[in-house]
Amino acid sequence: MLECLEDINRRFNVTIVIVTHEMSVIRRLCRRAALLDQGRLLEVACVENRQIHAETAIGRELVSEEL
């Protein structure tokens, strides 16, 4: 499934919105990640080289949960 989404993004240069709790999926597919806590937007973090660069303390905690 992830390969299919990567292929669609590469071929058609489209934006794909993914809702997931799986940080590995975000690291693999995304350039930006909207981090939410209890339904509230904390920040929009950049994803570079499969690293999510969160700036807020709660954002860093959310990102580190699956490392």
Short mmCIF file of the C-alpha atoms (twelve columns), coordinates in Angstrom:
data_MODEL
# 
_entry.id   MODEL 
# 
loop_
_atom_site.group_PDB 
_atom_site.id 
_atom_site.type_symbol 
_atom_site.label_atom_id 
_atom_site.label_alt_id 
_atom_site.label_comp_id 
_atom_site.label_asym_id 
_atom_site.label_seq_id 
_atom_site.Cartn_x 
_atom_site.Cartn_y 
_atom_site.Cartn_z 
_atom_site.pdbx_PDB_model_num 
ATOM 1  C CA . MET A 1  0.000  0.000  0.000   1 
ATOM 2  C CA . LEU A 2  2.782  2.460  0.880   1 
ATOM 3  C CA . GLU A 3  4.547  1.736  -2.395  1 
ATOM 4  C CA . CYS A 4  1.313  2.518  -4.245  1 
ATOM 5  C CA . LEU A 5  0.958  5.890  -2.493  1 
ATOM 6  C CA . GLU A 6  4.603  6.741  -3.210  1 
ATOM 7  C CA . ASP A 7  4.099  5.845  -6.872  1 
ATOM 8  C CA . ILE A 8  0.952  7.986  -7.178  1 
ATOM 9  C CA . ASN A 9  2.717  10.927 -5.563  1 
ATOM 10 C CA . ARG A 10 5.759  10.553 -7.819  1 
ATOM 11 C CA . ARG A 11 3.791  10.090 -11.060 1 
ATOM 12 C CA . PHE A 12 1.140  12.745 -10.609 1 
ATOM 13 C CA . ASN A 13 2.831  15.152 -8.173  1 
ATOM 14 C CA . VAL A 14 -0.309 15.336 -6.035  1 
ATOM 15 C CA . THR A 15 -0.836 16.075 -2.377  1 
ATOM 16 C CA . ILE A 16 -1.966 13.092 -0.348  1 
ATOM 17 C CA . VAL A 17 -3.495 13.545 3.098   1 
ATOM 18 C CA . ILE A 18 -2.795 10.641 5.434   1 
ATOM 19 C CA . VAL A 19 -4.344 10.300 8.889   1 
ATOM 20 C CA . THR A 20 -2.329 7.884  11.020  1 
ATOM 21 C CA . HIS A 21 -0.819 7.234  14.415  1 
ATOM 22 C CA . GLU A 22 2.055  5.358  12.759  1 
ATOM 23 C CA . MET A 23 5.138  7.566  12.808  1 
ATOM 24 C CA . SER A 24 6.919  5.143  10.453  1 
ATOM 25 C CA . VAL A 25 4.323  5.909  7.758   1 
ATOM 26 C CA . ILE A 26 4.770  9.646  8.282   1 
ATOM 27 C CA . ARG A 27 8.559  9.318  8.108   1 
ATOM 28 C CA . ARG A 28 8.320  7.352  4.866   1 
ATOM 29 C CA . LEU A 29 5.675  9.295  2.934   1 
ATOM 30 C CA . CYS A 30 5.429  12.844 4.231   1 
ATOM 31 C CA . ARG A 31 7.285  16.120 3.813   1 
ATOM 32 C CA . ARG A 32 5.181  17.838 6.479   1 
ATOM 33 C CA . ALA A 33 3.241  16.468 9.423   1 
ATOM 34 C CA . ALA A 34 0.448  18.156 11.342  1 
ATOM 35 C CA . LEU A 35 0.868  17.036 14.952  1 
ATOM 36 C CA . LEU A 36 -2.278 16.956 17.055  1 
ATOM 37 C CA . ASP A 37 -2.826 16.400 20.764  1 
ATOM 38 C CA . GLN A 38 -6.351 15.583 21.931  1 
ATOM 39 C CA . GLY A 39 -7.707 16.876 18.618  1 
ATOM 40 C CA . ARG A 40 -5.893 20.216 18.773  1 
ATOM 41 C CA . LEU A 41 -3.237 21.246 16.286  1 
ATOM 42 C CA . LEU A 42 0.108  21.582 18.055  1 
ATOM 43 C CA . GLU A 43 2.305  22.385 15.079  1 
ATOM 44 C CA . VAL A 44 3.137  21.548 11.500  1 
ATOM 45 C CA . ALA A 45 6.514  19.837 11.516  1 
ATOM 46 C CA . CYS A 46 8.926  19.318 8.628   1 
ATOM 47 C CA . VAL A 47 9.957  15.782 7.738   1 
ATOM 48 C CA . GLU A 48 13.462 15.489 6.277   1 
ATOM 49 C CA . ASN A 49 15.538 12.345 5.774   1 
ATOM 50 C CA . ARG A 50 12.858 10.338 7.582   1 
ATOM 51 C CA . GLN A 51 13.192 12.557 10.667  1 
ATOM 52 C CA . ILE A 52 10.249 14.549 11.997  1 
ATOM 53 C CA . HIS A 53 11.475 17.916 13.288  1 
ATOM 54 C CA . ALA A 54 8.986  18.860 16.003  1 
ATOM 55 C CA . GLU A 55 9.553  22.147 17.825  1 
ATOM 56 C CA . THR A 56 7.138  21.873 20.749  1 
ATOM 57 C CA . ALA A 57 7.819  19.668 23.778  1 
ATOM 58 C CA . ILE A 58 4.583  17.733 23.291  1 
ATOM 59 C CA . GLY A 59 5.315  17.379 19.567  1 
ATOM 60 C CA . ARG A 60 8.768  15.933 20.298  1 
ATOM 61 C CA . GLU A 61 7.190  13.531 22.792  1 
ATOM 62 C CA . LEU A 62 4.619  12.354 20.229  1 
ATOM 63 C CA . VAL A 63 7.300  11.882 17.577  1 
ATOM 64 C CA . SER A 64 9.639  9.975  19.901  1 
ATOM 65 C CA . GLU A 65 6.991  7.465  21.016  1 
ATOM 66 C CA . GLU A 66 7.719  5.103  18.135  1 
ATOM 67 C CA . LEU A 67 11.492 5.444  17.860  1 
# 
